[in-house]
């Protein structure tokens, strides 16, 4: 979808959805429009695979430069509303006024923290993320990511989520963080809408990382109930469709080394309000039983 050069492109489905113009769009629907990179394949990515030069001159596997969304509702939304999710027919409205700013921490910023102005600009466009096979990075808009040719790979997407979250949790004014917060929450709303509509970012190596976190973030800062609850209930059929749920590492079985910066960021002394983890219960000794003598 979005570009005929993408793997598993369904031309019939594309024709069905795009239709002829002019077109009447009924309420509870969204129109997605994209701009693709040029047709020429004239660059090579670092690992030797042919790529596409985008309009900025960078070489990518991605085919979509930027995307935009227009949503049709049955009535004008209240002022100060987030855009409803672009995926599916459920179009819930959330209000910016309901953002729980009091749940933000005020951590001391790191010396090498990203520039909040540049970060806010990066999050200014919709991150289309409904292609859930291995070709998802071909249609994940390039303008939403920055850096290397693999910037729209799952690991880098997860890192971009962490950068946004840590910036918002830093000790800075609400005025400077407000637009980034709104845009990051919008992405969480979009991801949850895609999940409800049937998207599945299952465990598949490093491809599908970074999808669950923005959903939980949106639930934490938009919920008027307990912290961490999602904007609206997750039904049983939504479970096990996120990479994070399908591929978990148990710390006692796989202790991963942390970088010095991660050690500083995760220092428990920085989070005095959080409860320490309870000690792990001792394991019951397993003994082999021999058959009784007859």
Residue, then its C-alpha position, 0 to 999 in steps of 0.5 A: x500500500x502507498x507505493x507500487x514498488x513496495x513488497x507485497x503491494x496489493x494493486x487490487x486493494x489499492x485501487x479499491x481504496x483509492x477509487x476515482x475522483x471526486x469521491x464522497x467519504x462517509x464519516x468515521x473514515x480517514x484518507x491517507x495521502x503520501x509523497x513517494x521518493x523519486x523513481x530512480x534506484x541510484x544509491x547503495x545502502x551500507x550493507x550493499x542493498x540497492x536503495x532510493x535517494x530521497x528528496x534530501x539526497x539520503x539513501x534509504x530502503x524506504x519508499x515514502x517520503x512523507x504522509x498526511x491524514x484527513x479524517x471525516x467525522x459526523x460532526x466537528x470535533x471540540x476545540x483542543x481535540x487530538x486527531x482520531x486514529x487514522x486506522x479503522x472505523x473507531x474514531x475516539x476523541x481525546x482532549x489536550x486539556x485532559x493531559x496529565x502534566x502532573x505525571x511528568x517527572x523533572x529529571x536532570x537533562x543529560x549533557x548529550x540530550x537531543x535538541x528539543x526543537x529538532x525533536x519536536x519537528x521530527x514528530x510533527x508528521x504522522x508515522x504511518x505504521x500499519x504495514x506489519x510484514x517485513x516490508x513495513x520500513x518501505x512505507x514508514x515515512x522517511x521524514x519521521x526518522x533521521x540519521x542512518x539509512x536504517x533509521x526506520x528499522x525497529x531498533x532505531x524506531x524504539x530509540x526515537x521513542x526513548x529520546x522523545x520520552x526522556x526529553x519530556x521527562x527532563x527538567x524543562x518548562x512545560x511551554x517548551x515541552x508542550x508541542x512535543x508532548x502533544x505530538x508524541x501522544x498523538x502517535x500513541x493514539x494512532x498506534x492504539x487505533x491501528x492495534x484495535x483495527x487489526x495491526x500486529x507487530x509480532x516478535x520478528x527479530x528487531x523489526x517490530x520494536x518500539x510499538x507498545x511504548x507509545x500506546x502505554x505512554x498515551x494511556x498513562x498521560x491521558x487516562x483519568x483512572x490509574x496511571x498506566x491504564x490505556x485510553x480505552x480497554x484492550x480486548x482479549x483479541x488485541x493481546x499478543x500482537x505486540x513484539x514486546x508481549x511476544x518476546x520478553x527477556x527475563x533479567x535473571x536469565x539474560x542480564x544485559x550489560x548497560x552503557x554508562x549513559x543507561x546506567x546513569x539514566x536508570x540509577x534508582x536514586x533518580x526515582x525516589x518515588x518509585x517502589x523498589x522491586x521486591x526480592x525474588x522468591x527463592x526457588x523450590x529445590x527440584x529433586x528426582x524421585x525414584x520409583x517405589x520398590x514393588 
